[in-house]
């Protein structure tokens, strides 16, 4: 086991995530709307910012002909799981951020499972 594979803090061990821009991701998280619920969001990873325990991901998907972006800290206690989907939307990516998807037609940033 390498030290880079895990982050240790508050007596908890969490796996370090390393996903590439343009990957399709599924996030399960807890949401409190009166009582705690488990929700999921599927989208394309368009931005990564921060390092270490303050890493922040931004996902984008189309829901009901409306573009939705979801930004979250990956080591937040509200995040239950984060997994990469076997959907290949872009063959080769040579960008640090995918903000150009905001100007493209809606069908290019749509992820369907």
Secondary structure, 3 states (H helix, E strand, C coil): CCHHHEEEECCEEEECCCCCCCCEEEEEEEEECCCEEEEEEEEEEEEEECCHHHCEEEEEEEECCEEEEEEEECCCCCEEEEEECCCCCCCCCCCCCCHHHHCCCHHHHCCCC
